[in-house]
Amino acid sequence: MSRNSIAKHFNSNYPAIEDLRIKAKKRIPRFAFEYLDGGCNEEVNLKRNTSEIRDVQLRPNYLDSFNGASLKTELFGHIYDAPFGIAPVGLQGLMWPNAAEILAKAAVEHNIPYVLSTVSTSSIERISEVSEGRAWFQLYHPVENNIRNDMLKRAEAAQCPVLVLLCDAPSFGFRAKEIRNGLSMPPKMSLNNILQIFEKPNWALQTLIHGQPSFEVLKPYMPKGLDLKQLGKFMDQTFSKRMSMDKIAPIRDLWKGKIVLKGVSSIADTEKAIQLGLDGIIVSNHGGRQLDAGESTIKPMSRINEKYGSQIKVMMDSGLRSGPDIARTMASGAEFTFLGRSFMYGVAALGKQGGEHTISLLKTQLQQVMEQIGCEKITDFPTHLLKK
């Protein structure tokens, strides 16, 4: 991969994810930014996720022979152009109108995976169309088997190669900012929120053009004319929240493609995923949005990979904000990584160009790290881990 191809969509005014975050904060209403940016309770684990990734150090080998670095990564039989993908994020259209389609298109352009959430704001069918049938689908487990089966059929018809099952949201996280902003369940629109919208005319205009964000994946199952209070009741009644082996087993029988369990953070749950015949896990703590008293992701991921990395694909999200963060995570044992907030900052900051800029930025940063330490292949990263 040449430097020119990496830099094709790079905007030099925003050379760091934090630059995109600052710009996003200026461009979207406060309630939307705080929904994207915040964690649960005191946000301790939100901060710990990134800080503990950055405790990882890499060892450069300057005098070894070096034949160039390649970001290409094989995962589930597909060779991606980089070892990272776009994590599922709920209510993407709230942060920036049409965000799901913008990111899905960017993922195809750069040959990385995009994961559509059950509670995103674009349908399975539309994302399949713009992603050329390459998007993954992340399933919130429904209470009713007929809804589960129908969503699986839709995902199969949409040619989704990978099904992602979420296991780390057995209850709604206690997020003070969302409660203050009326974005808990049931949601409400306050006068303060309306005033915030008036302060962001570009966001308001784009929302007007693309329409008020709604749960497009769930529309076929939702009664017409739901008000906000009824929406909260519908969500409670529709999703069973707590995942279990008994719920996963029939999905393994129904789904013929690859299945990944997202939200794993323990050896015990990894063992169960292997027993169920799943193909991979994503070590995650929901971006610090569910359990403030839990571990960050990097430490359990390293333990899990050391014990079970030869039996199941071990991936990770939560806390990654840069190419060096991806490098640190790969060196610690992950086979692949996913980022959520970083891409949403990009789209909220730069609109249609945000997805491709963010991918280009991360590729450029990761390439520089590989060239600096003398790492030719992604699979060589663990040999550069500086063990304490």
C-alpha positions as CSV (number, residue, x, y, z in Angstrom):
1,M,0.0,0.0,0.0
2,S,1.5,3.3,-1.0
3,R,1.5,6.5,1.0
4,N,-0.5,8.2,-1.7
5,S,-3.4,5.6,-1.4
6,I,-3.4,5.9,2.4
7,A,-3.5,9.7,2.2
8,K,-6.2,9.9,-0.5
9,H,-9.0,11.0,1.8
10,F,-6.8,12.5,4.5
11,N,-7.7,16.1,5.7
12,S,-4.6,17.6,7.2
13,N,-6.6,20.0,9.4
14,Y,-7.7,17.0,11.5
15,P,-4.6,14.8,12.0
16,A,-5.8,13.2,15.3
17,I,-9.0,11.6,16.5
18,E,-9.1,14.2,19.3
19,D,-9.2,17.0,16.6
20,L,-12.3,15.3,15.2
21,R,-13.8,15.0,18.7
22,I,-13.4,18.7,19.3
23,K,-14.9,19.6,15.9
24,A,-17.8,17.2,16.5
25,K,-18.6,18.8,19.8
26,K,-18.9,22.2,18.0
27,R,-21.1,20.8,15.2
28,I,-23.8,18.7,16.9
29,P,-26.3,19.4,19.7
30,R,-24.9,18.8,23.2
31,F,-27.4,16.0,23.9
32,A,-26.2,14.1,20.8
33,F,-22.5,14.7,21.6
34,E,-22.9,13.6,25.3
35,Y,-24.7,10.5,24.1
36,L,-21.8,9.6,21.9
37,D,-19.0,10.7,24.2
38,G,-20.2,9.6,27.6
39,G,-19.9,6.5,29.7
40,C,-21.8,5.2,32.7
41,N,-21.8,6.3,36.3
42,E,-18.6,8.3,37.0
43,E,-17.0,7.3,33.7
44,V,-14.0,5.7,35.4
45,N,-13.9,2.7,33.0
46,L,-14.4,4.9,30.0
47,K,-11.1,6.6,30.8
48,R,-9.4,3.4,32.0
49,N,-10.0,1.7,28.6
50,T,-7.8,4.2,26.7
51,S,-5.2,4.8,29.5
52,E,-4.4,1.2,30.0
53,I,-4.1,0.5,26.3
54,R,-1.5,3.3,26.3
55,D,0.5,1.6,29.1
56,V,1.5,-1.0,26.5
57,Q,5.0,-0.4,25.0
58,L,6.5,-1.6,21.7
59,R,10.1,-2.5,21.0
60,P,11.7,-1.3,17.7
61,N,14.3,-3.3,15.8
62,Y,16.2,-0.7,13.9
63,L,19.0,-2.8,12.4
64,D,17.0,-5.8,11.2
65,S,16.4,-6.1,7.5
66,F,13.0,-4.6,6.6
67,N,11.1,-5.1,3.3
68,G,8.2,-2.7,4.0
69,A,5.0,-3.0,6.0
70,S,1.6,-4.3,5.0
71,L,-1.6,-3.6,6.8
72,K,-3.5,-6.5,5.1
73,T,-5.2,-8.8,7.5
74,E,-7.0,-12.2,7.0
75,L,-10.2,-12.6,9.0
76,F,-12.8,-15.3,8.4
77,G,-11.5,-16.0,4.9
78,H,-11.5,-12.4,3.8
79,I,-8.3,-10.3,3.4
80,Y,-9.0,-6.8,4.7
81,D,-6.9,-3.8,4.0
82,A,-6.3,-3.0,7.7
83,P,-6.7,-4.8,11.0
84,F,-9.6,-2.7,12.2
85,G,-13.3,-2.2,11.6
86,I,-16.2,0.0,12.4
87,A,-17.9,-1.2,15.6
88,P,-21.7,-1.2,16.0
89,V,-23.1,2.0,17.4
90,G,-26.7,2.6,18.3
91,L,-28.6,5.7,17.1
92,Q,-25.9,6.7,14.6
93,G,-28.3,9.0,12.8
94,L,-28.7,11.0,16.1
95,M,-25.1,12.0,16.1
96,W,-25.0,12.8,12.4
97,P,-27.8,12.3,9.9
98,N,-27.2,9.3,7.5
99,A,-24.1,8.4,9.5
100,A,-24.6,4.6,9.1
101,E,-24.6,4.8,5.3
102,I,-21.7,7.2,5.2
103,L,-19.6,4.7,7.3
104,A,-20.8,1.6,5.5
105,K,-19.8,3.2,2.2
106,A,-16.4,4.2,3.6
107,A,-15.8,0.7,4.9
108,V,-16.3,-0.7,1.4
109,E,-14.0,1.9,-0.2
110,H,-11.3,1.0,2.2
111,N,-12.0,-2.8,2.5
112,I,-12.6,-3.0,6.2
113,P,-15.7,-4.4,8.0
114,Y,-18.6,-2.3,9.1
115,V,-20.9,-3.7,11.8
116,L,-24.6,-2.6,11.8
117,S,-26.3,-2.5,15.1
118,T,-29.9,-3.7,15.7
119,V,-30.6,-0.2,17.1
120,S,-28.9,1.8,14.4
121,T,-30.8,4.2,12.1
122,S,-30.4,2.4,8.8
123,S,-32.0,-0.9,7.8
124,I,-30.2,-4.2,7.1
125,E,-31.4,-4.0,3.5
126,R,-30.1,-0.5,2.9
127,I,-26.7,-1.1,4.5
128,S,-26.4,-4.3,2.5
129,E,-27.0,-2.3,-0.7
130,V,-24.4,0.4,0.1
131,S,-21.8,-2.1,1.4
132,E,-22.2,-4.6,-1.5
133,G,-23.3,-7.3,0.9
134,R,-20.2,-7.1,3.1
135,A,-21.5,-5.5,6.3
136,W,-21.7,-7.5,9.4
137,F,-24.9,-7.5,11.6
138,Q,-25.0,-7.2,15.4
139,L,-28.1,-8.8,16.9
140,Y,-29.7,-7.6,20.2
141,H,-31.5,-10.8,21.2
142,P,-35.3,-10.5,20.9
143,V,-37.8,-12.0,23.4
144,E,-39.8,-13.6,20.6
145,N,-38.3,-16.3,18.5
146,N,-40.3,-15.3,15.4
147,I,-38.7,-11.8,15.5
148,R,-35.2,-13.3,16.0
149,N,-35.7,-15.7,13.1
150,D,-37.0,-13.0,10.8
151,M,-34.0,-10.7,11.6
152,L,-31.7,-13.7,10.9
153,K,-33.4,-14.3,7.6
154,R,-33.1,-10.7,6.6
155,A,-29.4,-10.7,7.5
156,E,-28.9,-13.8,5.5
157,A,-30.7,-12.4,2.5
158,A,-28.6,-9.3,2.8
159,Q,-25.5,-11.6,2.5
160,C,-24.1,-10.5,5.9
161,P,-21.0,-12.7,6.3
162,V,-20.7,-12.4,10.1
163,L,-23.4,-12.3,12.8
164,V,-22.4,-10.5,16.0
165,L,-24.2,-11.4,19.2
166,L,-24.2,-8.9,22.0
167,C,-23.8,-10.2,25.6
168,D,-22.7,-7.2,27.7
169,A,-26.0,-5.3,28.0
170,P,-28.2,-7.3,30.4
171,S,-29.5,-4.0,31.8
172,F,-29.4,-0.4,30.7
173,G,-26.3,1.3,31.8
174,F,-26.8,4.1,34.4
175,R,-25.7,7.2,32.3
176,A,-26.3,10.4,34.1
177,K,-25.8,12.6,31.1
178,E,-28.4,10.7,29.1
179,I,-30.8,10.9,31.9
180,R,-30.3,14.7,32.2
181,N,-30.7,15.0,28.4
182,G,-33.8,12.9,28.1
183,L,-32.1,10.1,26.2
184,S,-32.8,7.3,28.6
185,M,-35.8,5.0,28.1
186,P,-38.4,6.2,27.5
187,P,-36.7,9.2,25.8
188,K,-38.2,12.7,25.9
189,M,-37.5,15.9,24.0
190,S,-37.1,18.9,26.4
191,L,-37.1,22.6,25.7
192,N,-33.4,22.6,26.4
193,N,-32.8,20.0,23.7
194,I,-34.8,22.1,21.2
195,L,-32.7,25.1,22.0
196,Q,-29.6,23.1,21.5
197,I,-30.8,22.1,18.0
198,F,-31.4,25.8,17.1
199,E,-27.7,26.4,18.0
200,K,-26.6,23.8,15.4
201,P,-28.3,24.8,12.1
202,N,-26.2,22.6,9.9
203,W,-27.1,19.5,11.9
204,A,-30.7,20.6,11.9
205,L,-30.7,21.1,8.2
206,Q,-29.2,17.7,7.5
207,T,-31.7,16.1,9.9
208,L,-34.5,17.8,8.0
209,I,-33.1,16.5,4.7
210,H,-32.6,12.9,5.9
211,G,-35.5,12.7,8.3
212,Q,-35.8,12.2,12.0
213,P,-33.6,9.2,13.1
214,S,-35.6,6.1,13.9
215,F,-34.8,2.4,14.5
216,E,-35.0,1.3,10.9
217,V,-34.0,-2.3,11.5
218,L,-36.9,-2.7,14.0
219,K,-39.5,-0.9,12.0
220,P,-41.2,-4.1,10.6
221,Y,-41.9,-5.2,14.2
222,M,-43.0,-1.8,15.7
223,P,-46.6,-0.8,16.0
224,K,-47.3,2.3,13.9
225,G,-47.6,5.7,15.6
226,L,-45.6,4.9,18.8
227,D,-45.0,8.0,20.9
228,L,-41.8,8.2,23.0
229,K,-43.2,6.7,26.1
230,Q,-44.6,3.7,24.1
231,L,-41.2,3.3,22.4
232,G,-39.6,2.7,25.8
233,K,-42.2,0.0,26.6
234,F,-41.7,-1.6,23.2
235,M,-38.0,-1.8,23.7
236,D,-38.4,-3.4,27.1
237,Q,-40.9,-5.9,25.8
238,T,-39.0,-6.8,22.6
239,F,-35.5,-7.5,23.9
240,S,-34.6,-10.1,26.5
241,K,-31.3,-8.3,27.2
242,R,-29.5,-11.1,29.2
243,M,-27.8,-13.5,26.9
244,S,-27.3,-17.2,27.8
245,M,-26.0,-20.4,26.3
246,D,-29.6,-21.6,25.8
247,K,-30.3,-18.5,23.7
248,I,-27.2,-18.8,21.6
249,A,-27.4,-22.5,20.8
250,P,-30.4,-22.3,18.5
251,I,-28.9,-19.3,16.7
252,R,-25.7,-21.4,16.0
253,D,-28.0,-24.0,14.4
254,L,-29.9,-21.4,12.3
255,W,-27.1,-19.2,11.2
256,K,-24.8,-20.8,8.6
257,G,-22.2,-18.0,8.5
258,K,-19.6,-17.0,11.1
259,I,-20.8,-16.0,14.6
260,V,-18.9,-13.7,16.9
261,L,-19.8,-13.0,20.6
262,K,-19.3,-9.3,21.5
263,G,-18.9,-8.1,25.1
264,V,-16.8,-11.0,26.5
265,S,-14.4,-10.0,29.3
266,S,-13.7,-13.2,31.1
267,I,-12.1,-16.7,30.7
268,A,-15.4,-18.3,31.7
269,D,-17.5,-16.7,29.0
270,T,-14.7,-17.4,26.4
271,E,-14.9,-21.1,27.4
272,K,-18.7,-21.1,26.9
273,A,-18.3,-19.4,23.5
274,I,-15.9,-22.2,22.4
275,Q,-18.3,-24.9,23.7
276,L,-21.0,-23.4,21.6
277,G,-18.9,-23.6,18.5
278,L,-18.7,-19.8,17.9
279,D,-16.1,-18.5,15.5
280,G,-14.8,-15.5,17.5
281,I,-15.2,-13.1,20.4
282,I,-14.8,-9.4,20.7
283,V,-13.5,-8.5,24.1
284,S,-15.4,-5.4,25.0
285,N,-17.0,-3.5,27.8
286,H,-19.4,-1.6,25.6
287,G,-17.1,1.4,25.5
288,G,-17.3,1.9,29.2
289,R,-21.1,2.4,29.0
290,Q,-22.3,-0.5,31.1
291,L,-20.1,-1.4,34.1
292,D,-18.0,1.4,35.6
293,A,-16.5,-0.9,38.2
294,G,-15.2,-3.4,35.6
295,E,-11.9,-4.0,34.0
296,S,-10.6,-2.2,30.9
297,T,-10.5,-4.3,27.8
298,I,-6.8,-4.7,27.2
299,K,-5.9,-6.8,30.3
300,P,-8.7,-9.5,30.0
301,M,-8.1,-9.6,26.2
302,S,-4.4,-10.5,26.8
303,R,-5.3,-13.2,29.3
304,I,-8.0,-14.7,27.1
305,N,-5.7,-14.7,24.0
306,E,-2.9,-16.4,25.9
307,K,-5.2,-19.2,27.0
308,Y,-7.6,-19.6,24.1
309,G,-6.2,-17.7,21.1
310,S,-5.4,-20.9,19.3
311,Q,-9.1,-22.1,19.6
312,I,-11.1,-19.0,18.7
313,K,-10.6,-15.6,17.0
314,V,-9.9,-13.1,19.8
315,M,-10.7,-9.5,18.8
316,M,-11.2,-6.3,20.9
317,D,-12.9,-2.9,21.0
318,S,-13.4,-0.2,23.6
319,G,-10.8,2.5,24.2
320,L,-8.9,2.6,20.9
321,R,-8.4,6.1,19.6
322,S,-5.4,6.0,17.3
323,G,-3.2,3.9,15.0
324,P,-0.7,3.4,17.9
325,D,-3.6,2.1,20.0
326,I,-4.4,-0.4,17.3
327,A,-0.7,-1.4,17.2
328,R,-0.6,-1.8,21.0
329,T,-3.7,-4.0,21.0
330,M,-2.5,-6.2,18.2
331,A,0.9,-6.6,19.9
332,S,-1.0,-7.6,23.1
333,G,-2.6,-10.5,21.2
334,A,-5.7,-9.3,19.4
335,E,-6.3,-10.7,15.9
336,F,-8.4,-7.7,14.9
337,T,-9.8,-4.5,16.4
338,F,-12.9,-2.3,16.2
339,L,-13.5,1.3,16.9
340,G,-16.9,3.0,17.5
341,R,-16.6,6.5,18.9
342,S,-13.6,7.5,16.7
343,F,-15.6,6.9,13.5
344,M,-18.6,8.8,14.9
345,Y,-16.4,11.8,15.8
346,G,-15.2,11.7,12.2
347,V,-18.7,11.8,10.7
348,A,-20.0,14.3,13.1
349,A,-17.0,16.6,12.4
350,L,-16.7,16.2,8.6
351,G,-20.0,14.8,7.4
352,K,-19.8,12.7,4.2
353,Q,-16.0,12.9,4.2
354,G,-15.7,11.8,7.9
355,G,-15.7,8.1,7.4
356,E,-13.0,8.0,4.8
357,H,-10.9,10.6,6.5
358,T,-11.0,8.6,9.8
359,I,-10.0,5.4,8.1
360,S,-7.2,7.1,6.2
361,L,-6.0,8.7,9.4
362,L,-5.8,5.4,11.3
363,K,-4.2,3.6,8.4
364,T,-1.5,6.3,8.1
365,Q,-0.8,6.3,11.8
366,L,-0.6,2.5,11.9
367,Q,1.7,2.3,8.9
368,Q,4.1,4.8,10.5
369,V,4.2,2.6,13.7
370,M,5.0,-0.5,11.7
371,E,7.7,1.2,9.7
372,Q,9.2,2.7,12.9
373,I,9.5,-0.6,14.8
374,G,10.3,-2.7,11.7
375,C,7.1,-4.7,11.7
376,E,6.4,-6.1,8.2
377,K,3.1,-8.0,8.9
378,I,0.3,-7.4,11.3
379,T,0.8,-10.9,12.7
380,D,4.4,-9.9,13.7
381,F,3.2,-7.3,16.2
382,P,3.4,-9.6,19.2
383,T,7.2,-10.0,18.6
384,H,7.5,-6.2,19.3
385,L,5.7,-6.3,22.6
386,L,7.8,-5.0,25.5
387,K,7.0,-7.3,28.4
388,K,7.3,-5.8,31.9
